[in-house]
Amino acid sequence: MAEVRIEGFEAVVDEALQDVDMAGGLDAESAEAENGINGGDAAADAPEQGQLMDTRTTFIESPFFADAVAQFSAEATTRRIEFAEEDLDAVGCFLQYLYTGEYFPKKIGDSLEPDPAQSNAGDEGEQLLKHAKVYTLADKLGMVELKSLAHSKVHRVSSSARGELAYARFVYASTPRTDVTIRKPIASFWGQRSHVLRHEAEDDFRALCLEYPEFGFDVLSFVLDVRERKGGEGRVEEPKSGRKRQRNL
């Protein structure tokens, strides 16, 4: 019996993988699992069999896990994949997604279901950062659908100027320049609102521009592109809301 243990936090998933394909495949037919998250009752919390099979599919489709499994020794009795350096909450969201295809909070139309743990977190950007960290973890794991889900939740969060700047700082620190999927909406957001919102957090805005010049360049490029499309005389059209993130770019 082997186990895949995700360490670095209190959630541990033990997998009784009786057959591990060294090319990266997992034998879903012979696998049983216990899910002991934060000390919960394993029998009560165990997912349905169909969900377990979907979990194996997710492992197989992830290049990260395929490479990790390929490095396991055939003689090893314990097979362990560690996430010691990853954000605890992001890994927890990954585990939720692994077994259910979603993670909390779920999407409800153009918004998200209430999260009591973050009811007063808007000013510091915790809600935005939560989904940004899931996005970067999904990118590392090569899980395209989870990455897309996390990004869609970002655009359903309302935050303050300081919260948006904290989110932008994390994105520019954690993603490559080529990741326009998550960077371009940030440039668009601040390109349309910076003349208003920067006054609410001017020191933070200046600090971010100096710390990550690419952020300032991307915002300026957006503004200049809009002016160029309007013949050089137009100004950036102000959105109806100064808070809500633009969903369609």
C-alpha positions in Angstrom: 0.0 0.0 0.0 1.3 3.4 -0.9 0.3 6.9 0.1 0.3 10.3 -1.5 0.7 12.8 1.3 0.3 16.5 0.9 2.2 18.1 3.7 2.9 21.6 5.0 -0.6 22.1 6.5 -3.1 20.1 8.6 -4.9 18.5 5.6 -3.6 15.1 4.7 -5.0 12.8 2.0 -3.9 9.2 2.2 -4.3 7.2 -1.0 -4.1 3.5 -1.0 -2.7 3.3 -4.5 -2.1 -0.4 -5.0 -0.8 0.1 -8.5 1.1 3.1 -9.7 2.1 3.3 -13.4 5.6 4.7 -13.6 4.6 6.6 -16.7 2.3 8.7 -14.5 -1.0 6.8 -14.6 -2.9 5.9 -11.5 -5.0 2.7 -11.2 -8.5 4.1 -10.3 -10.0 0.6 -10.3 -7.9 -0.6 -7.4 -7.8 2.6 -5.4 -9.5 3.4 -2.1 -9.1 6.5 -0.1 -9.5 8.1 3.3 -10.0 11.8 3.5 -8.9 13.1 6.9 -9.0 16.9 6.6 -8.4 18.9 9.7 -9.1 15.9 11.9 -12.5 15.2 10.3 -14.2 11.8 10.4 -12.7 9.8 7.5 -15.8 7.7 6.9 -18.2 10.6 7.0 -16.0 12.8 4.8 -14.9 10.2 2.3 -16.0 11.2 -1.3 -18.1 9.0 -3.5 -16.4 6.4 -5.6 -17.2 8.3 -8.8 -15.5 11.4 -7.4 -12.4 9.3 -6.6 -12.1 8.1 -10.2 -12.4 11.7 -11.3 -9.6 12.5 -8.9 -7.3 10.0 -10.5 -8.1 11.6 -13.9 -7.1 15.0 -12.6 -3.8 13.6 -11.3 -3.1 11.9 -14.6 -3.9 15.1 -16.6 -1.6 17.3 -14.4 2.0 17.4 -15.8 3.2 18.2 -12.3 1.7 15.1 -10.8 2.7 12.9 -13.7 6.3 13.9 -13.3 6.2 13.5 -9.5 4.7 10.0 -9.8 7.2 9.0 -12.5 10.0 9.6 -10.0 8.5 7.2 -7.4 10.6 4.1 -6.9 8.9 0.8 -7.6 10.1 -0.5 -4.3 8.9 2.4 -2.2 6.2 1.7 0.3 5.5 5.4 0.9 5.1 7.8 -2.0 4.9 11.4 -0.9 4.3 14.7 -2.8 5.0 17.8 -0.7 3.7 21.4 -1.0 5.6 22.8 1.9 6.2 26.2 0.2 2.7 26.7 -1.1 0.0 28.8 0.5 -2.1 26.7 3.0 -5.4 28.1 1.9 -4.6 27.7 -1.8 -3.7 24.0 -1.4 -6.9 23.5 0.6 -8.9 25.0 -2.3 -7.0 22.7 -4.7 -8.1 19.7 -2.6 -11.7 20.8 -2.7 -11.5 21.2 -6.4 -9.8 17.8 -6.7 -12.8 16.0 -5.2 -15.7 18.2 -6.1 -14.8 20.2 -9.2 -15.3 23.5 -7.3 -13.9 25.3 -4.3 -15.4 27.7 -1.8 -16.7 30.3 -2.3 -18.7 29.1 -5.3 -19.9 31.4 -8.1 -23.5 32.7 -7.9 -24.3 34.5 -11.1 -22.0 37.6 -11.3 -20.9 37.3 -7.7 -19.7 34.7 -5.1 -21.4 33.1 -2.2 -20.7 34.8 1.1 -17.5 33.9 2.9 -18.0 34.7 6.7 -14.2 34.3 7.2 -13.5 37.2 4.9 -16.5 39.4 5.5 -14.3 42.4 6.4 -11.4 41.6 4.2 -12.1 43.9 1.2 -9.8 46.7 2.3 -6.7 44.5 2.3 -7.5 42.4 -0.8 -7.7 39.0 0.9 -10.5 37.8 -1.3 -8.6 38.8 -4.5 -5.4 37.2 -3.1 -7.2 34.0 -2.3 -8.1 33.4 -5.9 -4.8 34.7 -7.3 -2.9 32.2 -5.2 -5.2 29.4 -6.4 -4.5 30.6 -9.9 -0.7 30.5 -9.5 -0.8 27.1 -7.8 -3.0 25.7 -10.7 -0.5 27.1 -13.2 2.3 25.3 -11.4 0.3 22.1 -11.4 -0.7 22.4 -15.0 -4.4 22.3 -14.1 -5.9 24.6 -16.8 -9.5 24.3 -15.7 -8.8 25.2 -12.1 -6.7 28.1 -13.3 -9.6 29.4 -15.4 -12.0 28.9 -12.5 -9.8 30.9 -10.1 -9.4 33.7 -12.6 -13.2 33.9 -13.2 -13.7 34.3 -9.4 -11.3 37.3 -9.3 -13.6 39.2 -11.6 -16.5 38.6 -9.2 -14.8 40.3 -6.2 -15.4 43.9 -5.2 -12.5 45.5 -3.3 -10.9 48.8 -2.3 -8.0 50.6 -4.0 -5.6 49.2 -1.4 -7.0 45.7 -1.9 -6.6 46.0 -5.7 -3.0 47.2 -5.3 -2.2 44.3 -3.0 -3.7 41.9 -5.6 -1.7 43.6 -8.4 1.5 43.4 -6.3 1.1 39.7 -5.8 0.3 39.1 -9.5 3.3 41.0 -10.8 5.6 39.3 -8.2 4.3 35.8 -9.0 3.6 35.6 -12.7 5.8 35.9 -15.8 5.5 38.9 -18.1 3.9 36.7 -20.8 0.9 35.8 -18.6 -1.4 38.4 -20.1 -4.4 36.4 -19.0 -4.1 37.8 -15.5 -2.0 40.9 -16.0 -3.9 42.5 -18.8 -7.1 42.9 -16.8 -5.1 44.6 -14.0 -3.7 47.1 -16.5 -7.2 47.7 -17.9 -8.6 48.1 -14.4 -6.1 50.7 -13.3 -5.9 52.4 -16.7 -9.6 53.2 -16.4 -9.6 54.1 -12.7 -6.2 55.2 -11.7 -7.1 58.9 -12.1 -9.7 58.4 -9.3 -8.6 55.5 -7.2 -4.9 56.4 -6.9 -5.9 59.3 -4.5 -7.3 56.7 -2.1 -4.0 55.0 -1.8 -1.5 57.3 -3.5 1.6 56.2 -1.5 0.8 52.5 -2.2 0.2 53.2 -5.9 3.5 55.1 -6.2 5.3 52.3 -4.3 3.9 49.6 -6.6 4.9 51.6 -9.7 8.5 51.9 -8.4 8.7 48.3 -7.2 7.3 46.8 -10.4 7.9 49.1 -13.3 6.1 46.6 -15.6 2.9 47.5 -13.7 3.3 51.2 -14.5 4.3 50.5 -18.0 1.3 48.2 -18.6 -1.1 50.8 -17.2 0.4 53.6 -19.3 0.3 51.4 -22.4 -3.4 50.7 -21.9 -4.1 54.4 -21.6 -2.0 55.3 -24.6 -3.6 52.5 -26.7 -7.1 53.8 -25.8 -6.1 57.4 -26.8 -4.6 56.2 -30.0 -7.7 54.3 -31.0 -9.7 57.4 -30.3 -7.5 59.5 -32.5 -5.3 60.9 -29.8 -7.9 63.3 -28.3 -10.2 61.0 -26.4 -9.9 60.1 -22.8 -10.4 56.8 -21.2 -14.1 56.1 -20.6 -14.9 55.9 -17.0 -16.7 52.7 -15.9 -20.1 53.0 -14.3 -18.6 51.6 -11.0 -15.4 52.6 -9.4 -15.2 49.4 -7.5 -16.5 46.4 -9.5 -14.0 44.8 -11.7 -14.6 44.8 -15.4 -15.5 41.3 -16.6 -15.2 41.6 -20.4 -12.0 43.0 -21.9 
